Amino acid sequence: MESLTLDEVLNAVSGNLLVKGTDEVYSDVTTDSRKVTKDSIFFALKGTKFDGNEFAEDVSNKGAGACIVDEIKFDKNSLNKNTSIIKVKDAKCALQNLAKYYRSRLNVKVIGVTGSTGKTSTKDVIAALLSSKYKVFKTIGNFNNDLGLPLMIFKIDNSFDIAVLEMGMSHFNEIHFLCSIAKPDMAVITNIGISHIEYLKTRENILKAKLEITDFFDKSNVLSINGDNDLLKNYSSSKFKVIKIGTNKNFDYSADNIKIGESSVSFDIYEKGKVAFKNFKVNVIGKHNVTNILLAVSCARQLGLSYDDMALGADNLSKTSMRLEITKKNGITFINDSYNASPDSMKAAIDVMHNAEGKRRIAVLGTMRELGDFSFKAHFDVGKYAKDNGIDLLISIGEFSGAYKKGFGEDGFMEFKDNDSVSDFLKKNLKENDIILFKASRLLKFENIVNYLKENL
């Protein structure tokens, strides 16, 4: 993080200085009282189980340079002399406003990444391809909302050339707000599916919400989109440059001769319909990642990288945990994709499983959330897709188990009430050469089943 002065902070957050400490220059921002260090700014946020305002004295005595509060719950006489206390109307809004100001000081190109599925994988690949030529920051984990993104902004400094920032949403105006802070120079939309359709009602509305990523664009900006997606294939704009990728050679970048390995994807890249690079290989799994890679290629080309540069960068790929992680224990292959779930990502994970080497294929699937009226049909369709694509045993937990069962059929279907029951069953029944997939919305914490089995088999 680049340093900020007390005056800069006060102006950015429109704050009232209640207590002036001796420290007036800050080099870190945190909302976690446990992570406060000397010269850091602590934002006292309110949560469902805590109130950061109650930690003002604690963080002061840990050395915080400034504490930004929206309620007074401290004794001035108990503060460390170095700590300034700034009172604002809303600490979270203050954090966002400071992030917006801080972004304006950065001489860094920002690439915003959104889409119904594939955001994190695409972010990871973009960062990898660019890494051979540039110093690249990327969103850590899934910090892609109105709190997470500002915190990511503060982790960037001017030693970076490029920041790849993931942007999530579930309602209108959320991505618009994130972009008002991050001000992306380039953007990527991976696809338009039905994630969050419970709130937005139609896929067309989801498209509108995702396109908010271009709300601050002009002729100098570039949007890369997945032309294989039905709602994106005909999209165009006169306000900024649009690049389309996919499997159609009429697109700006396309793929042919696709080869899906157990631990990698390779294909020939076509640029403007002509072969540009043969056998481009990236160590990610699943055919769905072909379009994610092409989106990364489109960004890299706009930033001046050659295909040799990108091939070199691909070797630096660092993937986010619990996103199609494949590990083996005692001859059993575990596919842990338990970070989140949507119909498209469920089917993509089943495709990966279908191509893996093994005998019996077991899928442990849980609820896909925020699908509203589409929920039953979406779970039914995934169950049918699992049956049609070689899944031998489908194990389900959650309220839509009946929909999975109807799609999959009774033969080879099992329903359990909780994670512990699934863990006990699998511990007793898994065999060598089994392949087992874990996939559900984050709330179900399927990674606990994976960890239990790895420790006890």
C-alpha positions, -999 to 999 in steps of 0.1 A, spaced: 0 0 0 12 35 -8 12 57 23 -17 80 32 -16 111 54 -40 120 81 -52 150 61 -58 128 30 -78 104 51 -99 131 67 -108 147 34 -115 114 17 -139 101 44 -154 135 53 -145 127 89 -145 146 122 -112 144 140 -121 136 176 -86 127 188 -54 137 171 -26 112 176 11 116 170 11 93 139 0 111 108 12 87 80 -4 53 74 7 23 54 -21 -3 59 -58 -6 62 -77 -33 80 -112 -41 94 -99 -70 116 -88 -59 150 -65 -90 152 -45 -78 122 -38 -43 134 -2 -32 131 17 0 137 8 27 112 -24 10 101 -59 25 98 -86 4 115 -122 8 102 -147 -1 129 -174 -20 109 -206 -35 123 -214 -71 117 -242 -94 128 -221 -107 157 -197 -79 164 -194 -41 165 -159 -28 155 -166 4 175 -161 -16 206 -125 -24 197 -112 12 194 -92 10 226 -78 -24 218 -65 -15 183 -51 18 197 -30 -2 222 -19 -25 194 -4 5 177 -31 16 152 -22 49 137 -59 58 131 -93 44 141 -124 53 120 -156 49 140 -192 57 136 -201 54 173 -182 65 203 -175 35 225 -141 43 239 -125 61 268 -101 88 255 -78 83 285 -73 46 275 -60 54 240 -23 51 229 -10 86 222 -1 77 186 -37 69 176 -61 94 159 -98 88 162 -120 99 132 -158 99 135 -178 94 104 -215 87 96 -209 52 84 -176 33 87 -182 11 57 -190 40 34 -159 57 47 -138 26 38 -153 27 3 -147 64 -1 -111 61 10 -106 32 -14 -120 54 -43 -95 82 -34 -66 57 -30 -74 42 -65 -71 77 -80 -35 79 -67 -25 46 -84 -8 45 -117 -20 9 -124 -41 -5 -152 -71 -23 -138 -89 -53 -155 -124 -60 -141 -137 -95 -144 -173 -105 -140 -198 -131 -152 -222 -157 -139 -195 -184 -137 -158 -186 -143 -148 -152 -128 -122 -166 -104 -106 -191 -129 -105 -163 -156 -89 -139 -131 -63 -165 -123 -54 -172 -159 -53 -135 -169 -29 -128 -140 -7 -158 -151 -5 -149 -188 4 -113 -180 30 -123 -154 58 -129 -179 60 -92 -188 42 -73 -160 40 -73 -122 4 -83 -116 -19 -81 -86 -51 -102 -85 -80 -104 -62 -73 -128 -33 -99 -156 -30 -134 -143 -35 -130 -107 -22 -153 -93 -50 -181 -74 -32 -186 -39 -18 -164 -47 12 -139 -71 -4 -130 -51 -34 -121 -19 -15 -99 -41 8 -82 -54 -24 -76 -19 -37 -56 -11 -6 -33 -41 -12 -21 -25 -45 8 -1 -48 26 16 -76 51 -12 -79 23 -32 -97 17 -26 -134 -17 -43 -136 -45 -53 -111 -70 -80 -121 -100 -75 -99 -130 -98 -96 -164 -82 -94 -195 -101 -82 -231 -90 -79 -266 -102 -71 -286 -70 -78 -286 -40 -101 -261 -12 -94 -237 -33 -75 -211 -36 -102 -217 0 -111 -207 9 -75 -176 -14 -76 -165 3 -108 -170 37 -94 -142 27 -69 -120 5 -91 -124 24 -124 -113 -5 -147 -94 3 -179 -104 -31 -194 -132 -56 -185 -141 -92 -191 -176 -108 -190 -172 -146 -189 -209 -156 -196 -245 -149 -187 -262 -177 -168 -289 -179 -141 -268 -173 -110 -287 -147 -88 -318 -150 -110 -339 -151 -78 -333 -114 -75 -330 -102 -111 -358 -124 -125 -345 -128 -161 -312 -135 -178 -316 -103 -198 -316 -84 -165 -285 -103 -154 -268 -92 -187 -278 -56 -179 -263 -59 -144 -231 -74 -157 -227 -47 -184 -225 -21 -156 -188 -30 -157 -186 -7 -187 -205 23 -171 -174 44 -169 -160 33 -203 -152 55 -233 -133 50 -266 -101 42 -247 -116 12 -229 -119 -24 -240 -145 -51 -231 -138 -88 -238 -168 -111 -239 -175 -148 -245 -192 -149 -279 -202 -185 -274 -227 -173 -249 -262 -168 -264 -268 -134 -248 -233 -121 -255 -227 -133 -291 -245 -104 -307 -235 -77 -283 -217 -46 -297 -211 -10 -286 -202 23 -303 -189 37 -271 -159 14 -265 -140 -14 -282 -156 -49 -279 -135 -81 -284 -153 -114 -289 -137 -148 -282 -151 -183 -286 -150 -214 -309 -163 -195 -340 -134 -184 -362 -153 -152 -371 -145 -140 -336 -114 -120 -327 -98 -149 -309 -110 -185 -312 -99 -221 -304 -96 -252 -325 -81 -287 -321 -91 -286 -284 -75 -314 -263 -88 -320 -227 -62 -337 -205 -66 -349 -170 -47 -319 -157 -45 -295 -186 -62 -280 -216 -45 -273 -250 -57 -259 -283 -47 -239 -313 -54 -202 -311 -68 -183 -340 -66 -146 -343 -89 -129 -368 -95 -163 -383 -58 -172 -388 -37 -196 -368 -16 -176 -343 -2 -202 -320 -3 -240 -321 -9 -262 -290 -13 -235 -264 -13 -253 -231 -25 -242 -197 -26 -263 -165 -64 -260 -158 -90 -287 -162 -123 -288 -181 -135 -277 -216 -152 -247 -200 -118 -232 -193 -111 -229 -231 -132 -197 -232 -117 -185 -199 -82 -188 -214 -92 -171 -246 -106 -142 -226 -72 -140 -209 -54 -141 -243 -76 -112 -255 -65 -91 -225 -28 -100 -229 -28 -92 -266 -44 -58 -259 -15 -52 -235 12 -60 -260 21 -96 -251 33 -121 -277 20 -157 -276 54 -168 -265 51 -143 -236 18 -158 -227 30 -194 -229 58 -185 -205 34 -168 -182 10 -198 -182 36 -217 -162 31 -193 -133 -5 -201 -129 -16 -201 -93 -52 -213 -88 -76 -203 -61 -83 -231 -36 -115 -253 -37 -119 -245 -75 -117 -279 -92 -88 -291 -70 -78 -326 -80 -60 -347 -54 -55 -384 -48 -54 -405 -16 -51 -443 -15 -60 -446 -52 -91 -424 -48 -94 -392 -69 -110 -363 -51 -123 -333 -71 -130 -305 -47 -151 -278 -63 -169 -268 -31 -165 -230 -32 -198 -222 -49 -223 -237 -74 -245 -228 -103 -260 -249 -131 -232 -241 -155 -204 -247 -131 -221 -280 -119 -222 -293 -155 -186 -281 -161 -174 -300 -130 -193 -331 -142 -175 -328 -175 -142 -327 -157 -151 -359 -138 -163 -375 -170 -128 -370 -185 -108 -382 -155 -92 -416 -154 -109 -440 -130 -137 -466 -126 -167 -456 -104 -178 -420 -106 -195 -405 -76 -209 -370 -74 -218 -354 -40 -240 -325 -49 -257 -299 -27 -280 -270 -31 -275 -243 -57 -288 -211 -41 -304 -178 -53 -322 -194 -83 -357 -185 -72 -384 -200 -94 -358 -217 -115 -345 -238 -86 -364 -271 -91 -357 -272 -129 -321 -262 -124 -315 -291 -100 -335 -315 -121 -314 -306 -152 -281 -311 -133 -294 -345 -121 -302 -355 -156 -269 -342 -169 -251 -363 -143 -270 -394 -154 -263 -387 -191 -226 -381 -185 -216 -413 -167 -221 -406 -130 -226 -439 -113 -237 -427 -79 -253 -393 -71 -253 -384 -34 -274 -353 -25 -278 -331 6 -303 -303 8 -338 -291 0 -337 -299 -37 -326 -335 -34 -360 -345 -48 -353 -325 -80 -319 -342 -84 -335 -376 -79 -362 -369 -105 -336 -359 -130 -311 -386 -122 -335 -415 -115 -337 -438 -85 -310 -462 -96 -277 -449 -82 -292 -421 -62 -288 -416 -25 -299 -388 -2 -284 -378 32 -295 -354 59 -261 -338 66 -223 -338 59 -215 -361 88 -238 -388 74 -221 -385 39 -187 -387 55 -195 -419 74 -210 -435 43 -181 -426 21 -154 -437 46 -170 -472 46 -177 -475 9 -150 -457 -12 -128 -480 -32 -96 -477 -51 -100 -461 -85 -131 -443 -74 -135 -406 -86 -155 -384 -63 -167 -349 -69 -179 -324 -42 -199 -295 -54 -224 -272 -37 -230 -236 -27 -204 -224 -1 -229 -224 28 -228 -263 28 -191 -265 36 -184 -296 16 -147 -291 20 -152 -304 55 -162 -338 40 -131 -338 18 -108 -330 47 -123 -357 69 -120 -383 42 -84 -374 34 -75 -377 71 -94 -409 78 -90 -431 47 
